[in-house]
């Protein structure tokens, strides 16, 4: 889940011409999913740590990895009606140094895959935070500018293929929320990584997202491969003022500090956003309505991609609302995003199952202790029922 607001392609109304257009291609076994964060990623927020402590794993981290998610959670997600799980993990959780992997945490992924196989759940393995591309913080050495980090990135995915070669139901999502960078640099690294995986396995599902934190509006900049096992993905957190309302990890929502309902016909999009981010996206937007029509406009880039590439699989890999948003508004927002995806034949994956209590961006959908969904209405909205 990104900590930024990317407005690329946010054009309300352009999607009206897309109504009734051909939908995306079906992704068998990956129709409606649940994301798992807070376990091997987002278990603590590195942007609050001194720089020299961000890439270290502590004994508390290891104890958290051992206990936070169990087979009971996989069984619980299955019982809710989902058919796949997107598991996020950080590179430093699995890699102690270049080419030296942490067997203890790889065994956690071994266990998770085994649990999912037992409960007939498909899996997307998502590199949530790579060294050199943390969606929450800007690093001194960027992944897309450093050949050594790129080699480590490719080698990590080759290691995944080596370990899980005999598990065809797994999908590899190469990188979560590539920052706002030159799309060519990301396309080149994604292509090199895909070729390395294809040399080992021509049939692995490989998931590709675009730049600007997987914005729907930047899908147009993502390379389209002549490969039927490549899946294209985007994330949906618009309007950011609603989905991240009163979030403490981002300056705009901390600054604005407003409870917001959805849908609403009287929303003042905050004046302070451009000043805080130095953006040139048009400044204060005034009073507006946020409703299903507005959301469809926010998703125009994805809907346009589906129309232009009906032979490709497009997947809404992450969307949701911060947990302390008004409960009825959470339900209404999830319902509308899912219904728009269903109309376009786009499968989806909600974010997320469980968030640690100290996470300033808690998007969890279940109770911390009982692991029960927060309301029956919320579950129906997430499933598209």
BALOBA-1460 file (C-alpha; in Angstrom, 3 decimals):
// residues 385
<rec num="1" residu="x" x="0.000" y="0.000" z="0.000"/>
<rec num="2" residu="x" x="1.575" y="3.249" z="-1.066"/>
<rec num="3" residu="x" x="2.041" y="6.248" z="1.141"/>
<rec num="4" residu="x" x="1.638" y="8.642" z="-1.753"/>
<rec num="5" residu="x" x="-1.053" y="10.154" z="-3.883"/>
<rec num="6" residu="x" x="-0.376" y="9.696" z="-7.602"/>
<rec num="7" residu="x" x="-2.705" y="11.647" z="-9.821"/>
<rec num="8" residu="x" x="-1.415" y="10.455" z="-13.201"/>
<rec num="9" residu="x" x="-4.377" y="10.151" z="-15.504"/>
<rec num="10" residu="x" x="-7.036" y="11.088" z="-12.946"/>
<rec num="11" residu="x" x="-9.661" y="12.147" z="-15.460"/>
<rec num="12" residu="x" x="-13.294" y="11.803" z="-14.491"/>
<rec num="13" residu="x" x="-15.651" y="11.237" z="-17.387"/>
<rec num="14" residu="x" x="-13.273" y="9.783" z="-19.963"/>
<rec num="15" residu="x" x="-14.425" y="6.292" z="-19.047"/>
<rec num="16" residu="x" x="-17.951" y="6.891" z="-20.244"/>
<rec num="17" residu="x" x="-16.818" y="5.863" z="-23.711"/>
<rec num="18" residu="x" x="-15.557" y="2.598" z="-22.264"/>
<rec num="19" residu="x" x="-18.926" y="1.462" z="-21.001"/>
<rec num="20" residu="x" x="-19.751" y="-1.915" z="-22.463"/>
<rec num="21" residu="x" x="-16.248" y="-2.432" z="-23.859"/>
<rec num="22" residu="x" x="-14.577" y="-5.825" z="-23.907"/>
<rec num="23" residu="x" x="-13.264" y="-6.891" z="-20.520"/>
<rec num="24" residu="x" x="-9.940" y="-8.281" z="-19.464"/>
<rec num="25" residu="x" x="-9.023" y="-11.897" z="-20.035"/>
<rec num="26" residu="x" x="-9.871" y="-14.351" z="-17.244"/>
<rec num="27" residu="x" x="-7.157" y="-15.425" z="-14.774"/>
<rec num="28" residu="x" x="-8.159" y="-18.980" z="-13.810"/>
<rec num="29" residu="x" x="-8.132" y="-19.572" z="-10.071"/>
<rec num="30" residu="x" x="-7.419" y="-15.924" z="-9.262"/>
<rec num="31" residu="x" x="-10.812" y="-14.236" z="-9.185"/>
<rec num="32" residu="x" x="-11.132" y="-12.633" z="-5.754"/>
<rec num="33" residu="x" x="-8.215" y="-12.558" z="-3.345"/>
<rec num="34" residu="x" x="-7.035" y="-11.356" z="0.039"/>
<rec num="35" residu="x" x="-3.689" y="-9.678" z="0.659"/>
<rec num="36" residu="x" x="-1.542" y="-10.506" z="3.677"/>
<rec num="37" residu="x" x="0.657" y="-7.730" z="4.989"/>
<rec num="38" residu="x" x="1.956" y="-7.149" z="8.493"/>
<rec num="39" residu="x" x="3.675" y="-10.549" z="8.598"/>
<rec num="40" residu="x" x="6.764" y="-10.525" z="6.361"/>
<rec num="41" residu="x" x="6.246" y="-6.927" z="5.244"/>
<rec num="42" residu="x" x="4.954" y="-3.811" z="7.025"/>
<rec num="43" residu="x" x="5.612" y="-5.493" z="10.369"/>
<rec num="44" residu="x" x="7.359" y="-2.290" z="11.341"/>
<rec num="45" residu="x" x="7.695" y="0.997" z="9.492"/>
<rec num="46" residu="x" x="11.271" y="1.698" z="8.531"/>
<rec num="47" residu="x" x="10.765" y="5.389" z="7.880"/>
<rec num="48" residu="x" x="10.684" y="6.053" z="11.634"/>
<rec num="49" residu="x" x="14.005" y="4.275" z="12.255"/>
<rec num="50" residu="x" x="17.493" y="5.792" z="11.956"/>
<rec num="51" residu="x" x="18.964" y="4.981" z="8.562"/>
<rec num="52" residu="x" x="21.610" y="2.634" z="9.981"/>
<rec num="53" residu="x" x="18.923" y="0.464" z="11.620"/>
<rec num="54" residu="x" x="16.460" y="0.072" z="8.751"/>
<rec num="55" residu="x" x="17.908" y="-3.046" z="7.142"/>
<rec num="56" residu="x" x="18.446" y="-5.103" z="10.272"/>
<rec num="57" residu="x" x="16.351" y="-8.047" z="11.465"/>
<rec num="58" residu="x" x="15.966" y="-8.294" z="15.235"/>
<rec num="59" residu="x" x="15.021" y="-11.173" z="17.540"/>
<rec num="60" residu="x" x="11.617" y="-9.494" z="17.944"/>
<rec num="61" residu="x" x="11.137" y="-9.569" z="14.185"/>
<rec num="62" residu="x" x="11.956" y="-13.283" z="14.056"/>
<rec num="63" residu="x" x="9.528" y="-14.033" z="16.872"/>
<rec num="64" residu="x" x="6.864" y="-12.077" z="14.984"/>
<rec num="65" residu="x" x="7.506" y="-14.093" z="11.806"/>
<rec num="66" residu="x" x="7.116" y="-17.312" z="13.793"/>
<rec num="67" residu="x" x="3.704" y="-16.487" z="15.256"/>
<rec num="68" residu="x" x="1.763" y="-13.809" z="13.373"/>
<rec num="69" residu="x" x="0.214" y="-15.894" z="10.570"/>
<rec num="70" residu="x" x="-0.604" y="-19.594" z="10.877"/>
<rec num="71" residu="x" x="-2.444" y="-22.261" z="8.921"/>
<rec num="72" residu="x" x="-5.613" y="-21.225" z="10.750"/>
<rec num="73" residu="x" x="-5.469" y="-17.871" z="8.973"/>
<rec num="74" residu="x" x="-5.253" y="-19.520" z="5.564"/>
<rec num="75" residu="x" x="-8.210" y="-21.735" z="6.457"/>
<rec num="76" residu="x" x="-10.082" y="-18.653" z="7.657"/>
<rec num="77" residu="x" x="-9.509" y="-16.763" z="4.394"/>
<rec num="78" residu="x" x="-10.649" y="-19.814" z="2.435"/>
<rec num="79" residu="x" x="-13.801" y="-20.103" z="4.541"/>
<rec num="80" residu="x" x="-14.682" y="-16.483" z="3.767"/>
<rec num="81" residu="x" x="-14.924" y="-17.279" z="0.061"/>
<rec num="82" residu="x" x="-11.637" y="-16.020" z="-1.399"/>
<rec num="83" residu="x" x="-9.731" y="-18.134" z="-3.932"/>
<rec num="84" residu="x" x="-6.221" y="-16.672" z="-3.717"/>
<rec num="85" residu="x" x="-3.879" y="-14.904" z="-1.320"/>
<rec num="86" residu="x" x="-1.307" y="-12.256" z="-2.159"/>
<rec num="87" residu="x" x="1.580" y="-12.639" z="0.280"/>
<rec num="88" residu="x" x="3.859" y="-9.625" z="0.630"/>
<rec num="89" residu="x" x="7.439" y="-9.976" z="1.846"/>
<rec num="90" residu="x" x="10.502" y="-7.747" z="2.046"/>
<rec num="91" residu="x" x="13.835" y="-8.537" z="0.436"/>
<rec num="92" residu="x" x="15.722" y="-8.094" z="3.709"/>
<rec num="93" residu="x" x="13.451" y="-10.646" z="5.388"/>
<rec num="94" residu="x" x="14.780" y="-13.308" z="2.986"/>
<rec num="95" residu="x" x="18.223" y="-12.019" z="2.058"/>
<rec num="96" residu="x" x="20.922" y="-11.392" z="4.641"/>
<rec num="97" residu="x" x="23.438" y="-10.217" z="2.028"/>
<rec num="98" residu="x" x="23.822" y="-10.658" z="-1.755"/>
<rec num="99" residu="x" x="23.268" y="-14.337" z="-2.512"/>
<rec num="100" residu="x" x="23.040" y="-15.308" z="1.173"/>
<rec num="101" residu="x" x="19.465" y="-16.246" z="2.028"/>
<rec num="102" residu="x" x="17.776" y="-16.568" z="5.410"/>
<rec num="103" residu="x" x="16.621" y="-20.174" z="5.584"/>
<rec num="104" residu="x" x="14.591" y="-19.537" z="8.714"/>
<rec num="105" residu="x" x="12.282" y="-17.077" z="6.968"/>
<rec num="106" residu="x" x="12.222" y="-18.992" z="3.702"/>
<rec num="107" residu="x" x="10.780" y="-21.864" z="5.756"/>
<rec num="108" residu="x" x="7.891" y="-19.542" z="6.658"/>
<rec num="109" residu="x" x="7.089" y="-19.212" z="2.973"/>
<rec num="110" residu="x" x="7.505" y="-22.994" z="2.579"/>
<rec num="111" residu="x" x="4.918" y="-23.469" z="5.331"/>
<rec num="112" residu="x" x="2.586" y="-20.877" z="3.834"/>
<rec num="113" residu="x" x="2.648" y="-22.504" z="0.397"/>
<rec num="114" residu="x" x="1.972" y="-25.876" z="1.983"/>
<rec num="115" residu="x" x="-0.994" y="-24.486" z="3.941"/>
<rec num="116" residu="x" x="-2.424" y="-22.900" z="0.805"/>
<rec num="117" residu="x" x="-2.042" y="-26.149" z="-1.107"/>
<rec num="118" residu="x" x="-3.854" y="-28.031" z="1.645"/>
<rec num="119" residu="x" x="-6.741" y="-25.544" z="1.609"/>
<rec num="120" residu="x" x="-6.808" y="-25.218" z="-2.183"/>
<rec num="121" residu="x" x="-5.821" y="-21.556" z="-2.301"/>
<rec num="122" residu="x" x="-3.757" y="-20.067" z="-5.109"/>
<rec num="123" residu="x" x="-0.857" y="-17.780" z="-4.184"/>
<rec num="124" residu="x" x="0.746" y="-14.584" z="-5.450"/>
<rec num="125" residu="x" x="4.225" y="-14.138" z="-3.985"/>
<rec num="126" residu="x" x="4.799" y="-10.396" z="-3.914"/>
<rec num="127" residu="x" x="8.173" y="-8.713" z="-3.358"/>
<rec num="128" residu="x" x="6.672" y="-5.861" z="-1.397"/>
<rec num="129" residu="x" x="9.834" y="-3.921" z="-0.638"/>
<rec num="130" residu="x" x="13.067" y="-4.437" z="-2.513"/>
<rec num="131" residu="x" x="16.366" y="-2.948" z="-1.459"/>
<rec num="132" residu="x" x="16.485" y="0.306" z="-3.425"/>
<rec num="133" residu="x" x="12.692" y="0.506" z="-3.868"/>
<rec num="134" residu="x" x="10.862" y="1.026" z="-0.594"/>
<rec num="135" residu="x" x="7.494" y="2.573" z="-1.391"/>
<rec num="136" residu="x" x="7.496" y="4.343" z="2.000"/>
<rec num="137" residu="x" x="10.944" y="5.954" z="1.957"/>
<rec num="138" residu="x" x="13.388" y="7.230" z="-0.616"/>
<rec num="139" residu="x" x="16.778" y="5.515" z="-0.396"/>
<rec num="140" residu="x" x="20.190" y="6.924" z="-1.224"/>
<rec num="141" residu="x" x="20.888" y="4.134" z="-3.718"/>
<rec num="142" residu="x" x="17.940" y="3.429" z="-6.012"/>
<rec num="143" residu="x" x="17.273" y="-0.023" z="-7.447"/>
<rec num="144" residu="x" x="16.836" y="1.238" z="-10.979"/>
<rec num="145" residu="x" x="20.118" y="3.168" z="-10.894"/>
<rec num="146" residu="x" x="22.367" y="0.490" z="-9.426"/>
<rec num="147" residu="x" x="23.511" y="-2.591" z="-11.426"/>
<rec num="148" residu="x" x="24.462" y="-4.465" z="-8.262"/>
<rec num="149" residu="x" x="21.008" y="-4.090" z="-6.705"/>
<rec num="150" residu="x" x="19.434" y="-5.109" z="-10.001"/>
<rec num="151" residu="x" x="21.558" y="-8.266" z="-10.120"/>
<rec num="152" residu="x" x="20.463" y="-9.111" z="-6.559"/>
<rec num="153" residu="x" x="16.846" y="-8.485" z="-7.544"/>
<rec num="154" residu="x" x="17.022" y="-10.884" z="-10.492"/>
<rec num="155" residu="x" x="18.973" y="-13.468" z="-8.491"/>
<rec num="156" residu="x" x="16.320" y="-13.436" z="-5.759"/>
<rec num="157" residu="x" x="13.598" y="-14.332" z="-8.255"/>
<rec num="158" residu="x" x="15.763" y="-17.069" z="-9.756"/>
<rec num="159" residu="x" x="16.135" y="-18.417" z="-6.217"/>
<rec num="160" residu="x" x="12.355" y="-18.415" z="-5.856"/>
<rec num="161" residu="x" x="12.010" y="-20.341" z="-9.108"/>
<rec num="162" residu="x" x="14.638" y="-22.839" z="-7.973"/>
<rec num="163" residu="x" x="12.868" y="-23.440" z="-4.669"/>
<rec num="164" residu="x" x="9.291" y="-23.533" z="-5.985"/>
<rec num="165" residu="x" x="9.735" y="-24.802" z="-9.517"/>
<rec num="166" residu="x" x="7.374" y="-27.718" z="-8.921"/>
<rec num="167" residu="x" x="4.502" y="-25.518" z="-7.693"/>
<rec num="168" residu="x" x="2.727" y="-24.335" z="-10.875"/>
<rec num="169" residu="x" x="-0.103" y="-22.578" z="-9.011"/>
<rec num="170" residu="x" x="2.250" y="-19.890" z="-7.720"/>
<rec num="171" residu="x" x="2.450" y="-16.450" z="-9.314"/>
<rec num="172" residu="x" x="5.531" y="-14.245" z="-8.908"/>
<rec num="173" residu="x" x="4.751" y="-10.524" z="-8.553"/>
<rec num="174" residu="x" x="8.115" y="-8.978" z="-9.301"/>
<rec num="175" residu="x" x="7.819" y="-5.729" z="-7.353"/>
<rec num="176" residu="x" x="5.171" y="-3.877" z="-5.397"/>
<rec num="177" residu="x" x="4.585" y="-0.216" z="-6.204"/>
<rec num="178" residu="x" x="7.564" y="0.918" z="-8.232"/>
<rec num="179" residu="x" x="8.243" y="4.508" z="-7.306"/>
<rec num="180" residu="x" x="7.661" y="7.469" z="-9.622"/>
<rec num="181" residu="x" x="10.653" y="6.746" z="-11.878"/>
<rec num="182" residu="x" x="11.520" y="6.626" z="-15.559"/>
<rec num="183" residu="x" x="9.218" y="3.872" z="-16.923"/>
<rec num="184" residu="x" x="11.905" y="2.706" z="-19.355"/>
<rec num="185" residu="x" x="14.239" y="1.807" z="-16.487"/>
<rec num="186" residu="x" x="11.579" y="-0.329" z="-14.848"/>
<rec num="187" residu="x" x="10.498" y="-1.920" z="-18.143"/>
<rec num="188" residu="x" x="14.096" y="-2.906" z="-18.841"/>
<rec num="189" residu="x" x="14.637" y="-4.498" z="-15.417"/>
<rec num="190" residu="x" x="11.251" y="-6.251" z="-15.566"/>
<rec num="191" residu="x" x="12.114" y="-7.622" z="-19.007"/>
<rec num="192" residu="x" x="15.516" y="-8.904" z="-17.860"/>
<rec num="193" residu="x" x="13.914" y="-10.568" z="-14.835"/>
<rec num="194" residu="x" x="11.171" y="-12.148" z="-16.929"/>
<rec num="195" residu="x" x="13.741" y="-13.565" z="-19.362"/>
<rec num="196" residu="x" x="15.747" y="-15.027" z="-16.472"/>
<rec num="197" residu="x" x="12.622" y="-16.715" z="-15.071"/>
<rec num="198" residu="x" x="11.549" y="-17.936" z="-18.514"/>
<rec num="199" residu="x" x="14.933" y="-19.589" z="-19.012"/>
<rec num="200" residu="x" x="14.028" y="-21.767" z="-16.009"/>
<rec num="201" residu="x" x="10.248" y="-22.013" z="-16.409"/>
<rec num="202" residu="x" x="8.227" y="-20.984" z="-19.490"/>
<rec num="203" residu="x" x="4.917" y="-21.468" z="-17.660"/>
<rec num="204" residu="x" x="5.310" y="-19.461" z="-14.437"/>
<rec num="205" residu="x" x="2.676" y="-16.780" z="-13.859"/>
<rec num="206" residu="x" x="4.576" y="-13.468" z="-13.602"/>
<rec num="207" residu="x" x="2.807" y="-10.303" z="-12.428"/>
<rec num="208" residu="x" x="3.942" y="-6.867" z="-13.635"/>
<rec num="209" residu="x" x="2.882" y="-3.508" z="-12.236"/>
<rec num="210" residu="x" x="3.550" y="-0.020" z="-13.517"/>
<rec num="211" residu="x" x="5.390" y="2.947" z="-12.062"/>
<rec num="212" residu="x" x="4.005" y="5.675" z="-9.782"/>
<rec num="213" residu="x" x="3.057" y="3.134" z="-7.129"/>
<rec num="214" residu="x" x="1.023" y="0.968" z="-9.522"/>
<rec num="215" residu="x" x="-1.195" y="3.836" z="-10.572"/>
<rec num="216" residu="x" x="-3.914" y="2.874" z="-13.084"/>
<rec num="217" residu="x" x="-2.911" y="5.944" z="-15.075"/>
<rec num="218" residu="x" x="0.630" y="4.672" z="-15.690"/>
<rec num="219" residu="x" x="-0.358" y="1.266" z="-17.066"/>
<rec num="220" residu="x" x="-0.026" y="2.900" z="-20.486"/>
<rec num="221" residu="x" x="3.724" y="3.223" z="-19.842"/>
<rec num="222" residu="x" x="4.218" y="-0.453" z="-18.967"/>
<rec num="223" residu="x" x="5.667" y="-2.740" z="-21.605"/>
<rec num="224" residu="x" x="3.229" y="-5.312" z="-22.961"/>
<rec num="225" residu="x" x="4.874" y="-8.701" z="-23.469"/>
<rec num="226" residu="x" x="4.067" y="-11.363" z="-26.046"/>
<rec num="227" residu="x" x="3.670" y="-13.856" z="-23.218"/>
<rec num="228" residu="x" x="0.324" y="-15.390" z="-22.170"/>
<rec num="229" residu="x" x="1.566" y="-16.022" z="-18.615"/>
<rec num="230" residu="x" x="2.272" y="-12.370" z="-17.829"/>
<rec num="231" residu="x" x="-0.378" y="-10.691" z="-15.667"/>
<rec num="232" residu="x" x="-0.663" y="-6.891" z="-15.497"/>
<rec num="233" residu="x" x="-1.629" y="-5.219" z="-12.255"/>
<rec num="234" residu="x" x="-2.612" y="-1.892" z="-10.737"/>
<rec num="235" residu="x" x="-3.595" y="-0.551" z="-7.312"/>
<rec num="236" residu="x" x="-6.532" y="1.654" z="-6.390"/>
<rec num="237" residu="x" x="-6.412" y="4.140" z="-3.495"/>
<rec num="238" residu="x" x="-8.227" y="7.118" z="-4.973"/>
<rec num="239" residu="x" x="-9.344" y="9.410" z="-3.575"/>
<rec num="240" residu="x" x="-6.343" y="9.319" z="-1.269"/>
<rec num="241" residu="x" x="-7.983" y="11.816" z="1.097"/>
<rec num="242" residu="x" x="-10.696" y="9.244" z="1.808"/>
<rec num="243" residu="x" x="-8.797" y="5.932" z="1.714"/>
<rec num="244" residu="x" x="-5.934" y="7.187" z="3.920"/>
<rec num="245" residu="x" x="-7.926" y="9.647" z="5.997"/>
<rec num="246" residu="x" x="-6.187" y="10.793" z="9.188"/>
<rec num="247" residu="x" x="-3.262" y="8.493" z="8.370"/>
<rec num="248" residu="x" x="-0.151" y="9.461" z="10.291"/>
<rec num="249" residu="x" x="2.478" y="8.226" z="7.821"/>
<rec num="250" residu="x" x="1.758" y="10.726" z="5.053"/>
<rec num="251" residu="x" x="2.043" y="14.489" z="5.394"/>
<rec num="252" residu="x" x="-1.161" y="15.400" z="3.487"/>
<rec num="253" residu="x" x="-3.548" y="13.218" z="5.503"/>
<rec num="254" residu="x" x="-1.832" y="14.131" z="8.763"/>
<rec num="255" residu="x" x="-2.122" y="17.791" z="7.783"/>
<rec num="256" residu="x" x="-5.755" y="17.589" z="6.639"/>
<rec num="257" residu="x" x="-6.876" y="15.425" z="9.591"/>
<rec num="258" residu="x" x="-10.476" y="15.075" z="8.470"/>
<rec num="259" residu="x" x="-13.017" y="12.276" z="8.850"/>
<rec num="260" residu="x" x="-14.569" y="11.628" z="5.441"/>
<rec num="261" residu="x" x="-17.634" y="9.707" z="4.335"/>
<rec num="262" residu="x" x="-18.174" y="7.790" z="1.098"/>
<rec num="263" residu="x" x="-20.122" y="8.486" z="-1.008"/>
<rec num="264" residu="x" x="-20.239" y="12.207" z="-0.422"/>
<rec num="265" residu="x" x="-21.412" y="15.138" z="-2.487"/>
<rec num="266" residu="x" x="-19.560" y="17.781" z="-0.489"/>
<rec num="267" residu="x" x="-15.856" y="17.000" z="-0.212"/>
<rec num="268" residu="x" x="-13.291" y="19.760" z="-0.088"/>
<rec num="269" residu="x" x="-10.076" y="18.290" z="-1.437"/>
<rec num="270" residu="x" x="-7.454" y="19.739" z="0.821"/>
<rec num="271" residu="x" x="-5.585" y="22.897" z="-0.051"/>
<rec num="272" residu="x" x="-2.332" y="21.844" z="1.596"/>
<rec num="273" residu="x" x="-1.485" y="18.899" z="-0.647"/>
<rec num="274" residu="x" x="0.517" y="20.737" z="-3.302"/>
<rec num="275" residu="x" x="2.486" y="22.781" z="-0.778"/>
<rec num="276" residu="x" x="3.476" y="19.667" z="1.140"/>
<rec num="277" residu="x" x="4.472" y="17.631" z="-1.909"/>
<rec num="278" residu="x" x="5.668" y="20.312" z="-4.303"/>
<rec num="279" residu="x" x="3.222" y="18.935" z="-6.867"/>
<rec num="280" residu="x" x="2.175" y="20.696" z="-10.053"/>
<rec num="281" residu="x" x="-0.998" y="18.671" z="-10.598"/>
<rec num="282" residu="x" x="-3.344" y="21.615" z="-10.650"/>
<rec num="283" residu="x" x="-3.536" y="22.615" z="-7.010"/>
<rec num="284" residu="x" x="-6.618" y="22.885" z="-4.872"/>
<rec num="285" residu="x" x="-9.525" y="21.102" z="-6.539"/>
<rec num="286" residu="x" x="-12.391" y="22.702" z="-4.660"/>
<rec num="287" residu="x" x="-15.617" y="21.049" z="-3.562"/>
<rec num="288" residu="x" x="-16.541" y="17.859" z="-5.424"/>
<rec num="289" residu="x" x="-18.546" y="14.671" z="-5.198"/>
<rec num="290" residu="x" x="-16.857" y="11.358" z="-4.561"/>
<rec num="291" residu="x" x="-19.037" y="8.490" z="-5.691"/>
<rec num="292" residu="x" x="-19.023" y="5.532" z="-8.053"/>
<rec num="293" residu="x" x="-18.749" y="7.775" z="-11.107"/>
<rec num="294" residu="x" x="-15.729" y="9.480" z="-9.562"/>
<rec num="295" residu="x" x="-14.081" y="6.113" z="-8.835"/>
<rec num="296" residu="x" x="-14.663" y="4.987" z="-12.396"/>
<rec num="297" residu="x" x="-12.851" y="8.081" z="-13.553"/>
<rec num="298" residu="x" x="-9.950" y="7.275" z="-11.244"/>
<rec num="299" residu="x" x="-9.758" y="3.809" z="-12.821"/>
<rec num="300" residu="x" x="-9.883" y="4.979" z="-16.436"/>
<rec num="301" residu="x" x="-6.269" y="3.891" z="-17.082"/>
<rec num="302" residu="x" x="-7.052" y="0.320" z="-16.083"/>
<rec num="303" residu="x" x="-10.336" y="0.217" z="-17.983"/>
<rec num="304" residu="x" x="-8.608" y="1.610" z="-21.057"/>
<rec num="305" residu="x" x="-5.838" y="-1.002" z="-20.774"/>
<rec num="306" residu="x" x="-8.430" y="-3.784" z="-20.593"/>
<rec num="307" residu="x" x="-10.170" y="-2.399" z="-23.686"/>
<rec num="308" residu="x" x="-6.945" y="-2.104" z="-25.690"/>
<rec num="309" residu="x" x="-5.533" y="-5.477" z="-24.611"/>
<rec num="310" residu="x" x="-8.456" y="-7.930" z="-24.354"/>
<rec num="311" residu="x" x="-6.024" y="-10.841" z="-24.776"/>
<rec num="312" residu="x" x="-4.127" y="-9.869" z="-21.605"/>
<rec num="313" residu="x" x="-4.934" y="-10.557" z="-17.966"/>
<rec num="314" residu="x" x="-5.392" y="-7.448" z="-15.823"/>
<rec num="315" residu="x" x="-5.619" y="-7.744" z="-12.024"/>
<rec num="316" residu="x" x="-6.497" y="-5.155" z="-9.376"/>
<rec num="317" residu="x" x="-3.864" y="-6.388" z="-6.949"/>
<rec num="318" residu="x" x="-4.489" y="-4.000" z="-4.063"/>
<rec num="319" residu="x" x="-7.148" y="-1.589" z="-2.836"/>
<rec num="320" residu="x" x="-8.820" y="-0.728" z="0.426"/>
<rec num="321" residu="x" x="-9.506" y="1.877" z="3.080"/>
<rec num="322" residu="x" x="-7.816" y="2.714" z="6.336"/>
<rec num="323" residu="x" x="-9.428" y="0.875" z="9.223"/>
<rec num="324" residu="x" x="-10.655" y="3.908" z="11.154"/>
<rec num="325" residu="x" x="-12.655" y="5.234" z="8.192"/>
<rec num="326" residu="x" x="-16.410" y="5.201" z="8.929"/>
<rec num="327" residu="x" x="-17.485" y="1.524" z="8.721"/>
<rec num="328" residu="x" x="-20.424" y="2.091" z="6.367"/>
<rec num="329" residu="x" x="-18.178" y="4.129" z="4.090"/>
<rec num="330" residu="x" x="-15.597" y="1.340" z="3.972"/>
<rec num="331" residu="x" x="-18.313" y="-1.055" z="2.834"/>
<rec num="332" residu="x" x="-19.645" y="1.331" z="0.200"/>
<rec num="333" residu="x" x="-16.182" y="2.081" z="-1.208"/>
<rec num="334" residu="x" x="-15.158" y="-1.576" z="-1.451"/>
<rec num="335" residu="x" x="-18.506" y="-2.452" z="-3.026"/>
<rec num="336" residu="x" x="-18.131" y="0.190" z="-5.732"/>
<rec num="337" residu="x" x="-14.501" y="-0.614" z="-6.614"/>
<rec num="338" residu="x" x="-15.330" y="-4.322" z="-6.862"/>
<rec num="339" residu="x" x="-18.431" y="-3.712" z="-8.979"/>
<rec num="340" residu="x" x="-16.434" y="-1.590" z="-11.447"/>
<rec num="341" residu="x" x="-13.834" y="-4.357" z="-11.708"/>
<rec num="342" residu="x" x="-16.515" y="-7.002" z="-12.211"/>
<rec num="343" residu="x" x="-18.080" y="-4.997" z="-15.037"/>
<rec num="344" residu="x" x="-14.710" y="-4.942" z="-16.820"/>
<rec num="345" residu="x" x="-13.907" y="-8.605" z="-16.108"/>
<rec num="346" residu="x" x="-10.984" y="-7.618" z="-13.855"/>
<rec num="347" residu="x" x="-10.175" y="-9.943" z="-10.935"/>
<rec num="348" residu="x" x="-9.211" y="-8.300" z="-7.656"/>
<rec num="349" residu="x" x="-7.405" y="-8.722" z="-4.355"/>
<rec num="350" residu="x" x="-8.368" y="-6.684" z="-1.273"/>
<rec num="351" residu="x" x="-5.868" y="-5.122" z="1.143"/>
<rec num="352" residu="x" x="-5.530" y="-6.450" z="3.721"/>
<rec num="353" residu="x" x="-6.241" y="-9.303" z="6.091"/>
<rec num="354" residu="x" x="-4.457" y="-8.100" z="9.226"/>
<rec num="355" residu="x" x="-2.282" y="-5.125" z="10.163"/>
<rec num="356" residu="x" x="-0.075" y="-4.791" z="13.207"/>
<rec num="357" residu="x" x="-1.492" y="-2.395" z="15.833"/>
<rec num="358" residu="x" x="1.562" y="-0.112" z="15.495"/>
<rec num="359" residu="x" x="1.075" y="0.323" z="11.751"/>
<rec num="360" residu="x" x="0.150" y="3.919" z="10.999"/>
<rec num="361" residu="x" x="-1.626" y="2.682" z="7.848"/>
<rec num="362" residu="x" x="-3.877" y="-0.007" z="9.287"/>
<rec num="363" residu="x" x="-6.039" y="-1.348" z="6.474"/>
<rec num="364" residu="x" x="-6.993" y="-4.620" z="8.176"/>
<rec num="365" residu="x" x="-10.331" y="-6.281" z="7.474"/>
<rec num="366" residu="x" x="-10.444" y="-8.683" z="10.420"/>
<rec num="367" residu="x" x="-10.421" y="-8.322" z="14.198"/>
<rec num="368" residu="x" x="-6.953" y="-8.500" z="15.748"/>
<rec num="369" residu="x" x="-7.864" y="-11.209" z="18.249"/>
<rec num="370" residu="x" x="-10.677" y="-13.283" z="16.776"/>
<rec num="371" residu="x" x="-9.586" y="-12.892" z="13.130"/>
<rec num="372" residu="x" x="-13.259" y="-12.550" z="12.207"/>
<rec num="373" residu="x" x="-14.238" y="-10.177" z="9.404"/>
<rec num="374" residu="x" x="-15.250" y="-6.816" z="10.873"/>
<rec num="375" residu="x" x="-18.791" y="-7.079" z="9.481"/>
<rec num="376" residu="x" x="-20.802" y="-9.380" z="7.204"/>
<rec num="377" residu="x" x="-21.505" y="-6.391" z="4.951"/>
<rec num="378" residu="x" x="-17.790" y="-5.713" z="4.545"/>
<rec num="379" residu="x" x="-17.164" y="-9.320" z="3.515"/>
<rec num="380" residu="x" x="-19.957" y="-9.218" z="0.923"/>
<rec num="381" residu="x" x="-18.505" y="-6.032" z="-0.517"/>
<rec num="382" residu="x" x="-14.999" y="-7.530" z="-0.741"/>
<rec num="383" residu="x" x="-16.284" y="-10.674" z="-2.432"/>
<rec num="384" residu="x" x="-18.530" y="-8.834" z="-4.858"/>
<rec num="385" residu="x" x="-21.664" y="-10.571" z="-3.560"/>
